[in-house]
C-alpha cells in the first residue's frame, strides 16, 4: 500500500520516508510540490493507503491539498495526516474541517511517525475490505435481481402465449406495444429501470381478452353494442387476472390493463377516469396501443399509413390521449418510422398502406 508524503523541504521527506521504511507492505512516494503530488494521487488513487502533508508550501497549502485529495472519489475516506507545530491549534481545527484524520507534531519523531502511520494503514486496509465486501454484495444482489426479473419474464411469456393462441397477431402486437411504451417512457425522462418495468408490464395490457369469445374477438365486421360491451370487459378482467400479486411488474401490469382504455377527457372505460387521475402507465400504453392498432391490418380493417396514424394522435391529444405522452411519442418519430420500415420489409403482405 502506498504512503504519499508531501513537504516542500526535501530533508523532512527523507526523514518521514526513512521512518516508514520498516512498515511491511508500505511503499512511500514523496513529493516537494503539491501539484505533482496531486497528479500522482489522481493516477494512483486505488493504491494509496495514507497521505501525509505539511501545511506551509508554495502554491497550495496543506489544507487546500487535503481538500483536493478528498475530492478524488477513491480517496474520499483515505487517512490523511497534517504535519503541524504544537501551538497551531486553530490550524488543526481548519485541517479537521478539511478532512484531516490525524496530526504529526514538529519536530518530527520517527517512532511516532511509524506508529501512527501503521495504525492508519490498518484503518485504511479495513475500509478497503469493507468497500470490497459491499461491492461484492452489490454484485450478488444484482445477480439475484436479474434472476428474479428473468423468472418474471418467463411467467409473462407463458401467460401471453395463452393470448397468442387466440389471435395470430397478438404476439407481434404485444411486442410492438411494449417497445413503443418503453420509447415513450424514455422520452418522458423516466429512469431506465422504470422504462424496462413498464415495457414488460405493457405486454400484458390485453390479457383480459382471453375471456372474450372467439366470435367477438375475431369477428371480421363491426361489433354490435352488446358485443362491444363484452369486448370492453377485458380491461376489468385483465385487472382481476393480474391483481393481488406482490410482484412490482404484475402490479403495474394490472394497473395498465385497467387503465389503458381510459381517455384524457374522461370518456373512456371501464371507470371513466379523466386527465392525470389516469395512471401514467395507462396513459402511455394508450398511445402505444392505439398507434399500433391503427397501423396494423386486422380482419375488419386495412392498416393506416404512419402519417395518418400520427395525425390521429395529434388531433386527439388532449381528448383521447395525454398530450405529454403524444409529444413524447412523436419526439422519437425517426425511430418509429425506422421500426415500421423494418416491419414492412419483413412482411410486405401486412405492410401499412
C-alpha positions as a Python dict, from the first residue, in 0.01 Angstrom:
ca = {
    (1, 'X'): (0, 0, 0),
    (2, 'X'): (131, 346, -89),
    (3, 'X'): (207, 627, 152),
    (4, 'X'): (203, 966, -22),
    (5, 'X'): (439, 1211, 153),
    (6, 'X'): (436, 1584, 73),
    (7, 'X'): (668, 1851, 212),
    (8, 'X'): (845, 2125, 22),
    (9, 'X'): (1154, 2063, 237),
    (10, 'X'): (1333, 1760, 98),
    (11, 'X'): (1502, 1678, 429),
    (12, 'X'): (1165, 1639, 602),
    (13, 'X'): (1055, 1398, 330),
    (14, 'X'): (1371, 1192, 374),
    (15, 'X'): (1304, 1163, 746),
    (16, 'X'): (939, 1057, 702),
    (17, 'X'): (1025, 804, 430),
    (18, 'X'): (1301, 655, 648),
    (19, 'X'): (1058, 623, 940),
    (20, 'X'): (806, 439, 722),
    (21, 'X'): (1055, 202, 561),
    (22, 'X'): (1027, -74, 830),
    (23, 'X'): (648, -98, 785),
    (24, 'X'): (580, -423, 599),
    (25, 'X'): (391, -371, 273),
    (26, 'X'): (424, 9, 282),
    (27, 'X'): (587, 184, -14),
    (28, 'X'): (649, 557, 16),
    (29, 'X'): (635, 814, -262),
    (30, 'X'): (746, 1163, -162),
    (31, 'X'): (698, 1499, -335),
    (32, 'X'): (809, 1856, -275),
    (33, 'X'): (538, 2014, -490),
    (34, 'X'): (161, 1989, -423),
    (35, 'X'): (69, 1991, -793),
    (36, 'X'): (288, 1690, -871),
    (37, 'X'): (166, 1511, -558),
    (38, 'X'): (-197, 1569, -651),
    (39, 'X'): (-140, 1442, -1006),
    (40, 'X'): (15, 1126, -861),
    (41, 'X'): (-277, 1086, -620),
    (42, 'X'): (-527, 1104, -904),
    (43, 'X'): (-334, 849, -1111),
    (44, 'X'): (-279, 602, -824),
    (45, 'X'): (-583, 661, -605),
    (46, 'X'): (-665, 291, -572),
    (47, 'X'): (-317, 216, -434),
    (48, 'X'): (-282, 495, -177),
    (49, 'X'): (-340, 399, 187),
    (50, 'X'): (-233, 715, 367),
    (51, 'X'): (-148, 1078, 282),
    (52, 'X'): (97, 1284, 488),
    (53, 'X'): (126, 1656, 413),
    (54, 'X'): (293, 1963, 558),
    (55, 'X'): (98, 2288, 586),
    (56, 'X'): (323, 2566, 455),
    (57, 'X'): (404, 2506, 88),
    (58, 'X'): (422, 2727, -222),
    (59, 'X'): (117, 2737, -450),
    (60, 'X'): (-113, 2526, -231),
    (61, 'X'): (-108, 2489, 147),
    (62, 'X'): (-173, 2163, 328),
    (63, 'X'): (-540, 2232, 399),
    (64, 'X'): (-607, 2307, 32),
    (65, 'X'): (-418, 1992, -59),
    (66, 'X'): (-631, 1779, 177),
    (67, 'X'): (-949, 1924, 25),
    (68, 'X'): (-818, 1841, -323),
    (69, 'X'): (-735, 1485, -216),
    (70, 'X'): (-1080, 1441, -60),
    (71, 'X'): (-1241, 1548, -388),
    (72, 'X'): (-1097, 1236, -557),
    (73, 'X'): (-1374, 974, -509),
    (74, 'X'): (-1141, 684, -427),
    (75, 'X'): (-956, 897, -171),
    (76, 'X'): (-1262, 1044, -3),
    (77, 'X'): (-1202, 829, 306),
    (78, 'X'): (-828, 766, 293),
    (79, 'X'): (-650, 854, 623),
    (80, 'X'): (-481, 1193, 587),
    (81, 'X'): (-217, 1332, 821),
    (82, 'X'): (-132, 1700, 867),
    (83, 'X'): (215, 1793, 998),
    (84, 'X'): (186, 2090, 1239),
    (85, 'X'): (353, 2255, 1535),
    (86, 'X'): (212, 2205, 1888),
    (87, 'X'): (92, 2566, 1911),
    (88, 'X'): (-109, 2563, 1584),
    (89, 'X'): (-448, 2480, 1744),
    (90, 'X'): (-655, 2697, 1508),
    (91, 'X'): (-478, 2541, 1211),
    (92, 'X'): (-564, 2195, 1342),
    (93, 'X'): (-931, 2291, 1360),
    (94, 'X'): (-922, 2403, 996),
    (95, 'X'): (-745, 2083, 897),
    (96, 'X'): (-1008, 1870, 1071),
    (97, 'X'): (-1284, 2057, 889),
    (98, 'X'): (-1099, 1997, 561),
    (99, 'X'): (-1086, 1623, 629),
    (100, 'X'): (-761, 1557, 819),
    (101, 'X'): (-764, 1229, 1010),
    (102, 'X'): (-455, 1268, 1229),
    (103, 'X'): (-170, 1508, 1312),
    (104, 'X'): (207, 1479, 1347),
    (105, 'X'): (378, 1738, 1562),
    (106, 'X'): (702, 1913, 1480),
    (107, 'X'): (979, 1836, 1546),
    (108, 'X'): (906, 1501, 1386),
    (109, 'X'): (973, 1179, 1577),
    (110, 'X'): (1046, 862, 1377),
    (111, 'X'): (884, 626, 1628),
    (112, 'X'): (567, 837, 1646),
    (113, 'X'): (551, 861, 1266),
    (114, 'X'): (585, 485, 1226),
    (115, 'X'): (331, 402, 1499),
    (116, 'X'): (65, 644, 1377),
    (117, 'X'): (103, 552, 1011),
    (118, 'X'): (96, 180, 1093),
    (119, 'X'): (-240, 229, 1267),
    (120, 'X'): (-375, 443, 985),
    (121, 'X'): (-272, 189, 721),
    (122, 'X'): (-458, -79, 918),
    (123, 'X'): (-762, 151, 922),
    (124, 'X'): (-729, 210, 550),
    (125, 'X'): (-700, -164, 483),
    (126, 'X'): (-1012, -232, 691),
    (127, 'X'): (-1203, 35, 500),
    (128, 'X'): (-1096, -111, 165),
    (129, 'X'): (-1203, -458, 282),
    (130, 'X'): (-1544, -322, 380),
    (131, 'X'): (-1575, -140, 48),
    (132, 'X'): (-1480, -453, -147),
    (133, 'X'): (-1727, -658, 58),
    (134, 'X'): (-2003, -404, -9),
    (135, 'X'): (-1922, -414, -381),
    (136, 'X'): (-1938, -795, -376),
    (137, 'X'): (-2275, -780, -201),
    (138, 'X'): (-2399, -536, -465),
    (139, 'X'): (-2288, -774, -739),
    (140, 'X'): (-2467, -1062, -568),
    (141, 'X'): (-2781, -853, -526),
    (142, 'X'): (-2766, -754, -894),
    (143, 'X'): (-2739, -1120, -994),
    (144, 'X'): (-3033, -1210, -768),
    (145, 'X'): (-3245, -924, -907),
    (146, 'X'): (-3160, -1027, -1263),
    (147, 'X'): (-3266, -1383, -1181),
    (148, 'X'): (-3598, -1263, -1038),
    (149, 'X'): (-3655, -1043, -1345),
    (150, 'X'): (-3581, -1337, -1573),
    (151, 'X'): (-3833, -1552, -1384),
    (152, 'X'): (-4090, -1275, -1419),
    (153, 'X'): (-4024, -1255, -1793),
    (154, 'X'): (-4075, -1631, -1817),
    (155, 'X'): (-4407, -1603, -1631),
    (156, 'X'): (-4517, -1319, -1856),
    (157, 'X'): (-4414, -1511, -2167),
    (158, 'X'): (-4609, -1817, -2054),
    (159, 'X'): (-4914, -1608, -1974),
    (160, 'X'): (-4908, -1422, -2304),
    (161, 'X'): (-4868, -1742, -2509),
    (162, 'X'): (-5222, -1821, -2399),
    (163, 'X'): (-5335, -1496, -2562),
    (164, 'X'): (-5130, -1563, -2876),
    (165, 'X'): (-5325, -1884, -2932),
    (166, 'X'): (-5641, -1675, -2965),
    (167, 'X'): (-5517, -1430, -3226),
    (168, 'X'): (-5221, -1487, -3460),
    (169, 'X'): (-5125, -1118, -3449),
    (170, 'X'): (-5136, -1081, -3070),
    (171, 'X'): (-4775, -1186, -3016),
    (172, 'X'): (-4643, -926, -3259),
    (173, 'X'): (-4884, -663, -3125),
    (174, 'X'): (-4775, -700, -2763),
    (175, 'X'): (-4408, -687, -2864),
    (176, 'X'): (-4463, -363, -3056),
    (177, 'X'): (-4674, -207, -2779),
    (178, 'X'): (-4402, -299, -2530),
    (179, 'X'): (-4135, -133, -2748),
    (180, 'X'): (-4345, 181, -2803),
    (181, 'X'): (-4420, 201, -2431),
    (182, 'X'): (-4052, 187, -2337),
    (183, 'X'): (-3979, 452, -2601),
    (184, 'X'): (-4241, 692, -2461),
    (185, 'X'): (-4126, 632, -2103),
    (186, 'X'): (-3768, 713, -2202),
    (187, 'X'): (-3877, 1030, -2382),
    (188, 'X'): (-4067, 1138, -2070),
    (189, 'X'): (-3747, 1110, -1868),
    (190, 'X'): (-3827, 801, -1660),
    (191, 'X'): (-3521, 619, -1531),
    (192, 'X'): (-3404, 306, -1719),
    (193, 'X'): (-3536, 64, -1455),
    (194, 'X'): (-3884, 219, -1474),
    (195, 'X'): (-3875, 206, -1854),
    (196, 'X'): (-3784, -164, -1851),
    (197, 'X'): (-4052, -243, -1594),
    (198, 'X'): (-4319, -53, -1784),
    (199, 'X'): (-4224, -213, -2115),
    (200, 'X'): (-4251, -560, -1962),
    (201, 'X'): (-4579, -483, -1785),
    (202, 'X'): (-4726, -340, -2108),
    (203, 'X'): (-4704, -682, -2273),
    (204, 'X'): (-4998, -788, -2055),
    (205, 'X'): (-5227, -493, -2131),
    (206, 'X'): (-5485, -707, -2315),
    (207, 'X'): (-5456, -1029, -2115),
    (208, 'X'): (-5826, -995, -2025),
    (209, 'X'): (-5912, -1076, -2386),
    (210, 'X'): (-5850, -1445, -2315),
    (211, 'X'): (-6205, -1441, -2169),
    (212, 'X'): (-6360, -1283, -2481),
    (213, 'X'): (-6537, -1536, -2707),
    (214, 'X'): (-6373, -1602, -3043),
    (215, 'X'): (-6691, -1498, -3223),
    (216, 'X'): (-6639, -1146, -3086),
    (217, 'X'): (-6260, -1130, -3070),
    (218, 'X'): (-6211, -1247, -3429),
    (219, 'X'): (-6526, -1102, -3582),
    (220, 'X'): (-6441, -952, -3925),
    (221, 'X'): (-6714, -688, -3918),
    (222, 'X'): (-6835, -421, -3676),
    (223, 'X'): (-6942, -528, -3328),
    (224, 'X'): (-7296, -490, -3204),
    (225, 'X'): (-7348, -272, -2893),
    (226, 'X'): (-7377, -587, -2679),
    (227, 'X'): (-7063, -735, -2834),
    (228, 'X'): (-6883, -405, -2779),
    (229, 'X'): (-6977, -413, -2409),
    (230, 'X'): (-6849, -769, -2383),
    (231, 'X'): (-6521, -670, -2552),
    (232, 'X'): (-6477, -374, -2318),
    (233, 'X'): (-6500, -601, -2014),
    (234, 'X'): (-6148, -723, -2097),
    (235, 'X'): (-6000, -425, -1912),
    (236, 'X'): (-6156, -519, -1577),
    (237, 'X'): (-6094, -889, -1640),
    (238, 'X'): (-5727, -819, -1704),
    (239, 'X'): (-5706, -624, -1381),
    (240, 'X'): (-5860, -915, -1189),
    (241, 'X'): (-5632, -1172, -1354),
    (242, 'X'): (-5317, -976, -1274),
    (243, 'X'): (-5422, -817, -946),
    (244, 'X'): (-5328, -930, -597),
    (245, 'X'): (-4964, -1011, -675),
    (246, 'X'): (-4672, -877, -468),
    (247, 'X'): (-4462, -857, -785),
    (248, 'X'): (-4398, -498, -900),
    (249, 'X'): (-4434, -595, -1266),
    (250, 'X'): (-4764, -772, -1203),
    (251, 'X'): (-4900, -479, -1001),
    (252, 'X'): (-4806, -240, -1279),
    (253, 'X'): (-4949, -475, -1541),
    (254, 'X'): (-5281, -486, -1352),
    (255, 'X'): (-5285, -105, -1344),
    (256, 'X'): (-5217, -88, -1718),
    (257, 'X'): (-5479, -350, -1801),
    (258, 'X'): (-5741, -148, -1612),
    (259, 'X'): (-5647, 197, -1741),
    (260, 'X'): (-5516, 180, -2098),
    (261, 'X'): (-5865, 235, -2244),
    (262, 'X'): (-5938, 538, -2027),
    (263, 'X'): (-5946, 871, -2213),
    (264, 'X'): (-5787, 1201, -2118),
    (265, 'X'): (-6130, 1371, -2150),
    (266, 'X'): (-6299, 1116, -1921),
    (267, 'X'): (-6489, 935, -2196),
    (268, 'X'): (-6305, 604, -2173),
    (269, 'X'): (-6369, 278, -1988),
    (270, 'X'): (-6401, 96, -1753),
    (271, 'X'): (-6403, 369, -1485),
    (272, 'X'): (-6435, 695, -1678),
    (273, 'X'): (-6115, 836, -1530),
    (274, 'X'): (-6002, 1176, -1654),
    (275, 'X'): (-5670, 1357, -1705),
    (276, 'X'): (-5396, 1280, -1456),
    (277, 'X'): (-5627, 1064, -1245),
    (278, 'X'): (-5547, 804, -1511),
    (279, 'X'): (-5222, 628, -1407),
    (280, 'X'): (-4923, 743, -1612),
    (281, 'X'): (-4853, 390, -1734),
    (282, 'X'): (-5209, 363, -1866),
    (283, 'X'): (-5178, 696, -2049),
    (284, 'X'): (-4853, 585, -2210),
    (285, 'X'): (-4985, 245, -2318),
    (286, 'X'): (-5299, 409, -2460),
    (287, 'X'): (-5084, 594, -2715),
    (288, 'X'): (-4870, 288, -2792),
    (289, 'X'): (-5169, 54, -2822),
    (290, 'X'): (-5381, 278, -3046),
    (291, 'X'): (-5092, 368, -3276),
    (292, 'X'): (-5004, 3, -3331),
    (293, 'X'): (-5370, -92, -3379),
    (294, 'X'): (-5413, 180, -3641),
    (295, 'X'): (-5101, 81, -3835),
    (296, 'X'): (-5182, -292, -3829),
    (297, 'X'): (-5408, -474, -4073),
    (298, 'X'): (-5691, -659, -3899),
    (299, 'X'): (-5973, -885, -4030),
    (300, 'X'): (-6213, -592, -4002),
    (301, 'X'): (-5991, -309, -4139),
    (302, 'X'): (-5692, -207, -4350),
    (303, 'X'): (-5379, -69, -4191),
    (304, 'X'): (-5339, 307, -4175),
    (305, 'X'): (-5024, 476, -4302),
    (306, 'X'): (-4782, 600, -4035),
    (307, 'X'): (-4857, 964, -4128),
    (308, 'X'): (-5231, 913, -4099),
    (309, 'X'): (-5189, 745, -3759),
    (310, 'X'): (-4954, 1025, -3649),
    (311, 'X'): (-5216, 1283, -3746),
    (312, 'X'): (-5477, 1092, -3546),
    (313, 'X'): (-5260, 1109, -3233),
    (314, 'X'): (-5204, 1483, -3280),
    (315, 'X'): (-5573, 1554, -3343),
    (316, 'X'): (-5678, 1357, -3033),
    (317, 'X'): (-5410, 1482, -2793),
    (318, 'X'): (-5597, 1641, -2505),
    (319, 'X'): (-5914, 1446, -2589),
    (320, 'X'): (-5834, 1076, -2611),
    (321, 'X'): (-5466, 1097, -2521),
    (322, 'X'): (-5241, 1262, -2265),
    (323, 'X'): (-5078, 1546, -2466),
    (324, 'X'): (-4741, 1486, -2298),
    (325, 'X'): (-4746, 1117, -2391),
    (326, 'X'): (-4826, 1203, -2752),
    (327, 'X'): (-4549, 1464, -2762),
    (328, 'X'): (-4303, 1215, -2613),
    (329, 'X'): (-4400, 950, -2870),
    (330, 'X'): (-4364, 1187, -3163),
    (331, 'X'): (-4027, 1309, -3034),
    (332, 'X'): (-3899, 961, -3126),
    (333, 'X'): (-4062, 962, -3470),
    (334, 'X'): (-3743, 879, -3662),
    (335, 'X'): (-3703, 565, -3455),
    (336, 'X'): (-4070, 472, -3504),
    (337, 'X'): (-4053, 517, -3884),
    (338, 'X'): (-3740, 301, -3896),
    (339, 'X'): (-3919, 30, -3698),
    (340, 'X'): (-4219, 43, -3932),
    (341, 'X'): (-3992, 15, -4237),
    (342, 'X'): (-3829, -296, -4090),
    (343, 'X'): (-4174, -441, -4024),
    (344, 'X'): (-4281, -370, -4384),
    (345, 'X'): (-3966, -530, -4524),
    (346, 'X'): (-4021, -839, -4308),
    (347, 'X'): (-4391, -880, -4400),
    (348, 'X'): (-4488, -698, -4724),
    (349, 'X'): (-4836, -857, -4722),
    (350, 'X'): (-4923, -684, -4394),
    (351, 'X'): (-4748, -360, -4491),
    (352, 'X'): (-4917, -40, -4392),
    (353, 'X'): (-5100, 134, -4675),
}
